[in-house]
Amino acid sequence: MTLLELDGVTRDFDVSRRWLNRLLEGEPRRLLRAVDGVSFSLERGETLALVGESGSGKSTLARLIAGLYRPTQGRIAFHGKRVQMIFQDPYASLNPRWRVREIVAEPIRVLFRRSTAETCSKVGELLLQVGLSPEDGEKYPHQFSGGQRQRISIARALAGEPDLLICDEPTSALDVSVQAQILNLMSELQRRLSLTYLFISHNLAVVSQVADRVGVLYLGRLVELASASELFTRPRHPYTRMLMDAVPDIEISGRARTPVAGEVPNPLAPPSGCAFHPRCPYAYDRCVAERPPSLDRVACHAIEEGRIS
C-alpha cells in the first residue's frame, strides 16, 4: 500500500540581496532551485534511501516531506497520520536544558494528551525499546555519548507513533562501530513496529545495508531510482556509476576505481539540458540542450539511445 507520493515536487529559495541593493545596482531576484521536479512513491514498510553529493537536495527534500517547507510546485500526498524525523547531529538536536524524560515525553503530551502517569510509563517503554533504561530519563543529554543521544532521538521520534520516519543522515556524526549499532537498532525496530523509513545519506556503504530501494539525486533532480540490489550490482546512470567507482575496493578485486570527476555546479546557475552533462563522459549536443525524460528507472539520453547499457 502506498504511503507517500511525490509528483513533480520543486522547491525554490529566494537568495536575493535586499530590495534596495537590487534597485540601486540593477540586480534581478536570484532563486536557488534546491529540488527540481522530483517524483516517486514510497510503500508502507519499505526503506527508500536518497543518496547524492552535498548540495544534491537530499535534506531539502526530507524537510519538504516532513512539512517543514512547502513545495514551490508539485504535489506531496501522504496517506498516513504522522511523520517524524531523526536529525543528523545528536549533539544539536536535543535540548540541553531538558531532562531526557521531558524530551521523549514532548510528542506524547502534544499529540495524545495522556495523563502524567501514562506518559511516564510510555517514556520508560520507549527508552527500553532503544536500548536505554527508564532511569536514564532523569539525566541530561550531555551525560550521554553520541550513540546514546541518537538512541534518545529515535525514542523521541517513536513517541509520536509515526507512519513514516525520515532519517536525515542519522549515523554520519557517529563512529563506525556506533553506526553499526544504530543501524541494527533501526532494522530491529522496523521489523518489530512495521516502520516505514525514508533514509537520507551520502554513505553508500550504509545505504547498502538498510535500503530496499535507492533514489540518486543530482542538483535537485532524481536521475536514477531502482531496487538496492539492482542499483548496487548494475548502476546505470553515469553519475551513479561515478559514485560507485569512488567507493573503496574493500575486496581488492582489481577493478579500477576512479573518483567522481569535477564538482557540483553552482545551483544559482545550473547547466542547461541534463544538469550532469559538464561532468559526464557520454555527453553530447542533445545532453547540453535537452533535459532527459524520466524513463523506467533512469533519466539519461545516452541510455535511452543505447549508447551505454
MOSULSUL-V809254 format. One record per pair of residues at least 24 apart in sequence whose C-alpha atoms are under 8 Angstrom apart, sorted by sequence separation. I is the first residue (numbers start at 0). J is the second residue. If there is no record, write none. Layout:
BEGIN
[[I;J] [I;J]]
END
This chain:
BEGIN
[[9;33] [10;34] [129;153] [207;231] [215;239] [9;34] [10;35] [34;59] [126;151] [129;154] [8;34] [9;35] [33;59] [34;60] [128;154] [273;299] [8;35] [9;36] [145;172] [146;173] [182;209] [7;35] [8;36] [9;37] [126;154] [145;173] [7;36] [8;37] [125;154] [6;36] [7;37] [8;38] [164;194] [166;196] [168;198] [6;37] [7;38] [146;177] [150;181] [163;194] [164;195] [165;196] [166;197] [167;198] [168;199] [5;37] [6;38] [125;157] [146;178] [149;181] [162;194] [163;195] [164;196] [165;197] [166;198] [167;199] [168;200] [5;38] [6;39] [125;158] [161;194] [162;195] [163;196] [164;197] [165;198] [166;199] [167;200] [168;201] [4;38] [5;39] [163;197] [165;199] [4;39] [5;40] [100;135] [101;136] [146;181] [4;40] [36;72] [99;135] [100;136] [122;158] [3;40] [4;41] [36;73] [99;136] [100;137] [238;275] [2;40] [3;41] [98;136] [99;137] [1;40] [2;41] [3;42] [98;137] [99;138] [1;41] [2;42] [98;138] [99;139] [203;243] [1;42] [2;43] [98;139] [99;140] [238;279] [0;42] [1;43] [97;139] [98;140] [237;279] [0;43] [96;139] [97;140] [203;246] [237;280] [95;139] [237;281] [95;140] [218;263] [94;140] [95;141] [218;264] [93;140] [103;151] [218;266] [103;152] [106;155] [110;159] [105;155] [106;156] [103;154] [104;155] [107;158] [99;151] [103;155] [106;158] [107;159] [102;155] [103;156] [106;159] [104;158] [90;145] [93;148] [103;158] [129;184] [89;145] [218;274] [89;146] [217;274] [90;148] [217;275] [10;69] [11;70] [89;148] [93;152] [10;70] [11;71] [89;149] [92;152] [9;70] [10;71] [236;297] [8;70] [9;71] [10;72] [235;297] [236;298] [8;71] [9;72] [89;152] [236;299] [8;72] [9;73] [7;72] [8;73] [7;73] [8;74] [86;152] [236;302] [6;73] [7;74] [8;75] [85;152] [235;302] [5;73] [6;74] [85;153] [5;74] [6;75] [4;74] [5;75] [4;75] [5;76] [85;156] [222;293] [225;296] [3;75] [4;76] [84;156] [224;296] [3;76] [4;77] [83;156] [223;296] [224;297] [235;308] [3;77] [83;157] [223;297] [2;77] [3;78] [222;297] [223;298] [2;78] [83;159] [222;298] [1;78] [2;79] [221;298] [222;299] [81;159] [83;161] [81;160] [82;161] [85;164] [87;166] [81;161] [82;162] [83;163] [84;164] [85;165] [86;166] [87;167] [80;161] [81;162] [82;163] [83;164] [84;165] [85;166] [86;167] [87;168] [88;169] [80;162] [81;163] [82;164] [83;165] [84;166] [85;167] [86;168] [87;169] [79;162] [82;165] [84;167] [86;169] [87;170] [89;172] [79;163] [85;169] [87;171] [88;172] [87;172] [65;165] [61;165] [61;167] [58;167] [61;197] [61;199] [58;199] [57;199] [57;200] [44;189] [49;197] [53;201] [44;193] [45;194] [46;195] [47;196] [48;197] [49;198] [50;199] [51;200] [52;201] [44;194] [45;195] [46;196] [47;197] [48;198] [49;199] [50;200] [51;201] [43;194] [44;195] [45;196] [46;197] [47;198] [48;199] [49;200] [50;201] [43;195] [44;196] [46;198] [48;200] [50;202] [42;195] [50;203] [48;206] [57;216] [56;216] [55;216] [56;217] [48;210] [55;217] [56;218] [57;219] [46;209] [47;210] [48;211] [50;213] [55;218] [56;219] [46;210] [47;211] [48;212] [49;213] [50;214] [51;215] [54;218] [55;219] [56;220] [45;210] [46;211] [47;212] [48;213] [49;214] [50;215] [51;216] [52;217] [54;219] [55;220] [45;211] [46;212] [47;213] [48;214] [49;215] [50;216] [51;217] [47;214] [49;216] [37;219] [35;218] [36;219] [37;220] [38;221] [34;218] [35;219] [36;220] [37;221] [33;218] [34;219] [35;220] [33;219] [34;220] [32;219] [54;263] [52;263] [33;266] [32;266] [31;266] [32;267] [31;267] [30;267] [29;267]]
END
